[in-house]
Amino acid sequence: MSTVVVRCPHCEKELKLRDRSKLGQKAKCPGCSRPFVLREPADEPDPPAEEVAFELVEDSPAVGVGAQWVPDEAPVAPIQTNTGFPNLQTSAPPAASRAASIPGQELAVSSGDGGIQRFKELRRRNAKRRNFAILFGGIAALVIAGIVWAVSANWKAKVSAPELATGSMGPASNATNTIPAAAPAASATASGVSVPTVALGPNQDAVLIPHQELTRTQLRENEGLVEALYPRRGDPIRLFMVPSGINVVIHMRPAQLWSNDLEWQELRASLTGDVVDWMAAQLKEYCRREPQEIKECLICLRLGATGTEPAISSVIHFAQEQRLSDLIEEFSGDPLNEDNRPRINSAPPWAYLIQDTQTVAIVPDADRFELPEVITVPNPNPTEGIYRLLDLTDRERAFTILFEVDDVKRHEDWLFSEQTRPVFRQILNWFGDDAETVAWSVDLHGESAVSDILIRNRSVANSSRMAQDVVRRLEVLPRDLHSACRKMHPSTTGFQAIIGRFPAMLEAYRQATIPTLDTRHVRLTTVLPRKAAPNLALGTLLTWDISTQTDFSVSDTPAVVVASASPPPATAVSIPDKIEDRLKQLTFEGELNFPFQDAIAYIADETSTEIDIDGNALKDAGFTKNMPIKLNLGMVSGMEALKQIFLSEKCRPPTPEKRICIVIDEAGKKVLVSTESFAAANGQTVYPLITE
């Protein structure tokens, strides 16, 4: 029996098939481990057999100086796309040298028009990859904005975006590594499941979950609470009319995002008009329509081997029916079949499938032969992680992205610009080494803004351990962000106010996150009031912008303005030497809405003072480090802030001698929060903070 050579469509590895009866069946490639259908070599869209492959004898090929390249077809003018993206530098710089190193992109040296046309073609390709780097980076930024837009549940100063832009510097959270474990104020019950939480409603602030107390059983039982707060409304996302090997999936509902409904108008306004217009231009390029005309779209990437250019596919569902004749004219090309059924046209570098008067698919021309098989049946051959997480998605949600973590890391040079790459690298690393695939969706659901993250663990990883690791990383994230925000120096007071509050918003988001667990994935669902969305979207956008202009290698001390050599040197901002003077002199403005220990840590950070808490003293007086503190301080000193906290209702002592106090250690340059009885027993001098 003759041997048939079949080539893997993903990695191009050749496989020898001795039994022709296996043709038409699905097999797994021994090279890349991806499944594919065994086909006759003639059925594959490969170069003609008469083309002879050869290898160079020398490492560096000789380059002629008189050769002239003659195009096979009439030159096509490159399409220039103006991204119009304002200020945010999310596009990669020109990378001609990088493009020249990619296999299959040879630059011919010529003195004729053909060489010039070849150079223009390379410029067009580079522009295309830069534009998609902008699109992917911008979409990821939008996802971040959507995920974080609801984190201001504990931020009571819910002012509008214009008010924030002209406001003064607000407080920034200084969350500690310890998560509040105190029992919340109420208990919510959903689907027979009772979990410690604050009941969620239009007038409530957040869902508080004491993460460190969660057991494996509680993680599983939280599914009932999540389902009650955020039920799935639609069918899962399916890969109809999409080629095989997909490892990045982006699903959007642009007509909803660009609708005239008040909540979406507010969100778009907070993203600024220039950013929204830029996003609309990118959607129009890859989906051929304005956002308002697109009910639903699916943009998929196939990230191949390192150094190769990813393939992009899109499926567009129009909001209104189109005239079939207009679609045939717009998406014209050479028909795949003589009877043109299904209606697939080849127009390199693209192939078009006109499914009906409301649905069109655009795929790379090399994938046109696979389209007939995935019109009525979704493609079963994405990566394994994408395939499994798709079952848990909801196509009714406004925005969803799924991606393979390792694949995105390998292609970070193509997907992200040089400036945004470090930020996205940190985001990818945050998911941990055990994360294989991630799905992330955001939506406005009734009176709630919702974020839903699914993290699929590798087969060798334990999902329960990964859940604990993810929750632990989420706990320290506000503190890490606080350190990063301290190194940012916005030019205006309004921007400082927004970015200064951002870590506190993230801490509220963390407290409102409900973790759940399954055998192969961890889920983090956050449900918060809808009205938080616009302010948080604006805050995320500004923080993102300033982060691209910040040198994070410097220390996190406040910036000192250095004048030029000719004028007198500028006076640096000095910190008082005495602890008492620090607490009296340095002031801040804002609202405290943290657990006791976090409120104290915040004051310590704002006054550059080390403040410790004697946990045994608090316990003896019936207090905890996690008791909630809610105070509207106004413009006060650190000393006055401590006084108001100690006089608050939560800190009311059972007896006068157990009143909370501070002990100032000038020699050790620190402050101890204790009680008067414990301080007296230890021979410590109580600072007369409260004289009544």
ABEGO torsion letter per residue (X at the ends): XBBBBBBBAAAGBBBBBABAAABGBBBBBAAAGBBBBBBBAAABBBBBAABBBBBBABABBBBBAABBBBBABBBBBBBBBBAGBBGBBABBBBBAAAAAABBGBBBBBBABAAAAAAAAAAAAAAAAAAAAAAAAAAAAAAAAAAAAAAAAAABABBBBAAAAAABBBBBBBBBBABBBABBBABBBBBGGBBBBBBBBBAABABBBBBAAABBAAAAAAAAAAAAAABBBABBBBBBBGBBBGBABBBBBBAAAAABABAAAAAAAAAAEAAAAAAAAAAAAAAAGBBAAABABBBBBBBBBBBGBBBBBBBBBBBABBBBAAAAAAABBEBBABAAGOBBBBBBOABBBBBABAABBBBBBAAAAAAAAAAAABBBAABBAAAAAAAAABBAABABBBBBBAAAAAAAAAAABBAAAAAAAAAAAAAAEAABABBBBBBBBBEABBBBBBBBBBBAABBAAAAAAAAAAAAAAAAAAAAAAAAABBBABAAAAAAAAAAAAAAAAAAAABBBBBBAABBBBBBBBBAAAAAAAAAAAAAAAAAAAABBAABBABBBBBBBBAABBBBBBBBBBABAAAAAAABBBBEBBBBBAAAAAAAAAAAAGBBBBBBAAAAAAAGBBAABBBBBBAEBBBAAAAAAAAAABAAABBABAAABBBBBBBAAAGBBBBBBAAAAAAAGBBBBBABAX
